[in-house]
Amino acid sequence: MNQPPPLQPDIEYRPPQPSRGLSTGAKWGIGCSIGCLITLLIGGMLAYLAFVKVKEAAVSLLDKFSSTSPVVFSAPPADQATIDSVLKRFDDFTEAMKEGRDVAPLALSGEEINLLINYHPEWKELAGHTSVSIDEDKLRCQVSVPLDSLNPFLKGRYFNGDATIRLGLADGKLETYVDDLRVGGKPLPPEVMTELKSANLFQDQHRNPELEELTRSIEAIRIENGRLIIVPQPASERQKSSAPADPAPAPAVEA
C-alpha cells in the first residue's frame, strides 16, 4: 500500500442562522475568499470530499452507512466578549489578505473554529451540521450531511461521519490525507480506507483556478499544538503572484 508522504512542517456579534439543510452547488462550493478556503479546509467540506469518494459504497449499503436521523451540533459555550474577539480576529486577518497588507499568522483552536462555524456569516451553511476538534497535529471533523444533496432519491437519509485528517501545504499545493473515517459509528470497508489513506484529497487542486490563486498567497498551513495555523505570504510576494504577466512585445514592422 502506498503511504502518504509526510506533510511539510514548517465584530460585531451575529446570532447563528437557523439550520435549513444543505443543498448542492454553492453550499459545498469552493469560494475565492480566505474565509471560504478556511471553511473548505476545516468544516464539513473537507470531510465531505472524503465522503464523496465513498458515496457509492454508502448508497449501495444504504442501511449500513446512512441514517434516518441527522446529528445536530451545537455551538460551544462562550460569553459575548469571547465570540466578538474570535470573529474580529478572523475578519481582521481576511481583510488584510484581501487588501494586500502584511498580517500575522492566524491561529485557531478547535473551539474557536466552532465559534466561527456557528456565529460567522461566511460559515453559516455549516452551522448545526459540523463540529471540529484538534488533537495535537490532527483535525477531527464530525459532519451530518443530508444525502438528498447528492441524490434526490435519498431524501430523508443522512450521512453521519467522523473523519480524522492531516493537512499541510507544500509548494503551494494542499496536502490532505484521511487517517480515519467512520460513518454512523462504523468503520468503512478496508478497501475503501486503503484508497482514502493513500490519496491526497486535493490532488485535483489545479482544476480550480480560484483555489490555486488563493493557496499561492499562503506560505504554510499546519496543525500543531492543538491549533490550526495559517501563515500568509508576505504582502510583497502576494502582489508579485497576483500581478498580470507583461504582454509580449509587438513584432517590429519593417518600413
C-alpha positions in Angstrom: 0.0 0.0 0.0 1.3 3.4 -0.9 1.8 5.5 2.2 1.1 9.3 2.1 4.1 11.5 2.0 5.0 13.4 5.2 3.5 16.9 5.4 5.7 19.9 5.4 6.4 21.2 8.9 7.2 24.3 8.9 -17.2 42.5 15.2 -19.9 42.7 15.9 -21.9 39.7 17.2 -24.2 38.0 14.7 -26.6 35.4 16.0 -26.3 31.9 14.5 -28.5 31.3 11.5 -31.3 28.7 11.7 -30.4 25.5 10.1 -32.2 25.0 6.8 -30.4 21.9 5.5 -27.8 21.8 2.8 -28.2 21.8 -1.0 -25.8 21.2 -3.8 -23.9 23.9 -5.6 -23.0 26.9 -3.5 -23.5 25.1 -0.2 -20.4 22.9 -0.9 -18.7 25.1 -3.5 -15.2 26.5 -3.3 -15.2 30.3 -2.9 -12.4 32.7 -3.6 -12.0 34.4 -0.2 -9.7 33.3 2.5 -12.7 32.7 4.7 -14.1 30.2 2.2 -10.8 28.5 1.9 -10.7 28.0 5.7 -14.2 26.8 5.6 -13.3 24.3 3.0 -10.3 23.1 5.0 -11.8 23.0 8.5 -15.5 22.5 8.1 -17.8 20.0 6.5 -16.5 20.4 3.0 -13.2 18.7 3.8 -14.8 15.8 5.4 -17.4 15.9 2.6 -14.7 15.5 0.0 -13.7 12.2 1.7 -17.3 11.1 1.9 -17.9 11.7 -1.8 -15.2 9.2 -2.5 -17.2 6.5 -0.7 -20.7 7.7 -1.6 -21.2 4.8 -4.0 -20.5 2.4 -1.1 -22.8 4.4 1.1 -25.6 4.2 -1.5 -25.2 0.6 -2.2 -25.0 -0.2 1.5 -27.7 2.3 2.5 -28.8 0.6 5.7 -25.3 0.3 7.0 -23.8 3.6 6.0 -26.7 6.1 6.4 -29.3 7.0 9.0 -32.8 8.3 9.0 -31.8 10.9 11.7 -29.3 13.7 11.4 -26.8 14.6 14.1 -27.2 18.2 15.2 -24.1 20.0 16.5 -24.4 22.9 18.9 -22.2 26.0 19.4 -19.7 25.6 22.3 -20.5 27.7 25.4 -18.8 31.1 25.2 -19.5 34.6 26.5 -20.2 37.6 24.3 -16.7 39.0 24.6 -15.1 35.7 23.5 -17.4 35.4 20.5 -16.7 39.0 19.4 -13.0 38.6 19.8 -12.8 35.4 17.7 -14.9 37.0 14.9 -12.9 40.2 14.9 -9.6 38.4 14.8 -10.8 36.3 11.8 -12.2 39.3 10.0 -9.1 41.4 10.6 -7.0 38.6 9.1 -9.2 38.1 6.0 -9.5 41.9 5.4 -5.7 42.2 5.5 -5.3 39.4 3.0 -7.9 40.9 0.6 -6.3 44.3 0.8 -2.8 43.0 0.2 -1.4 44.1 3.6 1.0 42.2 5.8 -0.6 40.4 8.7 0.4 38.0 11.4 -0.4 34.3 11.0 -3.9 33.2 12.1 -4.0 30.5 14.8 -7.3 28.9 15.7 -8.2 26.3 18.3 -10.9 23.8 17.7 -13.3 25.7 20.0 -12.6 29.0 18.1 -13.3 27.2 14.8 -16.6 26.0 16.2 -17.5 29.5 17.2 -16.8 30.7 13.7 -18.9 28.0 12.3 -21.9 28.9 14.5 -21.6 32.7 14.5 -19.8 34.0 11.4 -21.9 34.6 8.3 -19.3 33.1 5.9 -19.6 29.8 7.8 -23.4 29.7 8.4 -24.1 26.9 6.0 -22.1 24.6 8.3 -23.8 25.6 11.5 -25.6 22.7 13.0 -24.1 20.3 10.5 -20.4 20.3 11.6 -18.2 20.2 14.6 -14.4 20.4 14.7 -11.8 19.4 17.3 -8.0 19.4 17.1 -5.8 16.8 18.8 -2.1 17.8 18.7 -1.4 17.7 14.9 -4.6 16.2 13.6 -8.0 17.7 12.7 -11.2 15.8 13.5 -14.4 16.8 11.6 -17.8 15.4 12.5 -20.5 16.1 10.0 -24.1 15.2 9.3 -24.8 15.6 5.5 -28.3 15.1 4.1 -27.9 12.6 1.2 -30.5 14.2 -0.9 -27.8 16.8 -1.6 -26.1 14.0 -3.6 -29.2 12.3 -4.9 -32.8 13.5 -4.6 -34.0 9.9 -4.3 -32.1 9.7 -0.9 -34.4 12.3 0.7 -34.7 11.6 4.4 -31.3 9.8 4.7 -28.2 11.3 6.4 -24.5 10.6 6.1 -23.3 11.0 9.7 -19.5 10.8 9.6 -16.4 11.3 11.7 -13.1 11.9 9.9 -9.6 12.4 11.3 -7.4 14.4 8.9 -3.8 15.5 8.4 -3.3 18.6 6.3 -0.5 20.8 5.1 0.8 22.9 2.3 3.8 22.1 0.1 4.9 24.2 -2.9 1.6 26.0 -3.0 -0.4 22.7 -3.1 -2.7 21.5 -0.4 -1.9 18.1 1.1 -4.8 16.5 2.9 -5.0 12.8 4.0 -7.7 10.9 5.9 -6.2 8.9 8.7 -9.6 7.5 9.9 -13.2 7.7 8.7 -16.3 6.3 10.3 -19.8 6.6 9.0 -22.6 6.1 11.5 -20.0 5.0 14.0 -19.0 2.1 11.7 -15.6 1.7 10.1 -15.6 1.7 6.3 -14.6 -1.4 4.3 -10.8 -1.9 4.3 -10.5 -1.4 0.5 -12.2 2.0 0.8 -9.9 3.1 3.6 -6.9 1.9 1.8 -7.7 4.2 -1.1 -8.5 7.1 1.2 -5.4 6.9 3.3 -3.1 7.0 0.3 -4.9 9.7 -1.7 -4.4 13.4 -1.4 -8.0 14.8 -1.3 -6.8 17.9 -3.1 -4.8 16.2 -5.8 -7.0 17.9 -8.4 -6.5 21.4 -7.0 -5.1 22.6 -10.3 -8.6 22.2 -11.8 -9.8 25.1 -9.7 -8.1 28.4 -10.6 -9.5 30.3 -7.7 -8.2 27.8 -5.2 -4.8 27.8 -7.0 -4.6 31.5 -6.8 -5.6 31.6 -3.1 -3.1 28.9 -2.0 -0.3 30.8 -3.7 -1.0 33.6 -1.3 -0.4 31.3 1.7 3.1 30.3 2.9 2.0 27.5 5.2 -1.0 25.7 6.6 -0.3 23.3 9.5 -1.8 21.9 12.7 0.4 21.9 15.7 -0.1 22.1 19.5 -3.8 21.9 19.1 -4.2 24.8 16.7 -4.7 25.3 13.0 -2.1 27.8 11.8 -2.4 29.7 8.5 0.8 31.7 7.6 0.3 34.2 4.7 2.9 35.1 2.2 4.5 38.5 2.8 2.4 41.2 1.1 5.1 41.9 -1.5 5.2 38.2 -2.6 1.4 38.1 -2.8 1.4 41.2 -5.0 4.0 39.5 -7.3 2.0 36.3 -7.7 -1.2 38.2 -8.5 0.3 40.7 -10.9 -0.5 40.1 -14.6 2.3 39.0 -16.8 3.8 41.6 -19.0 2.3 41.4 -22.5 4.6 40.2 -25.2 6.2 43.0 -27.3 4.5 43.6 -30.6 6.6 42.4 -33.6 8.6 45.1 -35.4 7.1 46.3 -38.6 9.6 46.7 -41.4 9.5 50.1 -43.3 
